[in-house]
Amino acid sequence: MSAVAFEKWQALGNDYLIVEARNLPFELTPQRIRRMCDPHLGIGADGILLLSDPDAGGFVARLRIFNPDGSEAELSGNGAREAILYLRRSGWTDADRFSIQTAAGEIRPTITGPTTCTVDMGRAKLASGNFPSGGPDGQGTLSAGGRDWRFQHVSVGNPQCAIHHPDRDDLERLVLSEIGPVIEHHELFPLRTNVSWFAEIEPGVLRARIFERGAGETMSSGTGASGAAVAYVLRGGDSPVTVRLDGGELVVEVDEDLHLNLTGWAVPVYRGELAGDFREELEST
């Protein structure tokens, strides 16, 4: 029985298991993903990054991103940086600039240091099928947790519901585990949504808290930070935007046409192999 190797990485406390498809003897079904991500019964992670050979030329690899509930995400800013730096360290490429495939389309990273990179996230959209009843400006209002929330819908490869909060102290007191699921599953968002609440600390600097679709409250989110930055710039804020999350800071450049560049770090935590008994259990699941 061949070993099933993996690495665990984290970016601002957002941790993923990285697995190469060539090393997997089974399909990553939702049940197997949930078990592997379980912190008590499995390895424990905020999701799984699956790397495989690309479907077309011009790409270094294909990246698929899975949430801990077993669903597949189109994109993750933190997960993408972890995968990008893993690809570089593992010898998939020695280039400083390259492209990888995702469900959200092509993303183009630039390696800026041993643990840092800038990711060209493409152009954000305010109107998308993820908010079908929304207008071209992507703005809307919904009720959750006994409050009405004015939000900005932003599609950054995945759906974001960005909510400006004028009171930073109240922002810190929000119980996201109660409010987040209501918004994630709100009827306005047929494919569910990620949610970010943000407040301005000073010009160009935001404090944000994140509730991720399929994962719950997280220490950070690259796409969540990007959604908050877009909403902030649309409100008249200047770019670049530094977003302070529970796990650290990310920098988001928002151009006039809403083209995004996301800069941050990611580091490996450990590498390992699935124990034989656990592998057999997964295969029978």
Protein Blocks (a to p, Z undefined) as FASTA:
>chain_A
ZZdddddddeehiacddddfklpcbdcdfklmmmmmpmklmnopabdcdddddfbehiab
dcddddfkopacfbdfklmmmmmmmmmmnopaccfbdcdddfkbpcddddfbfkbccdde
bjadfbdfklmmbcfkopacddeehiacddddddehiacdddddfblklmmmpcfklmmm
mmmmpmklmnopaddddddfbghiacdddddehkbpafbdfklmmmmmmmmmmnopacdd
ddddfkbccdddddfkopacdddddddfbdcdddfklmmmmmmZZ
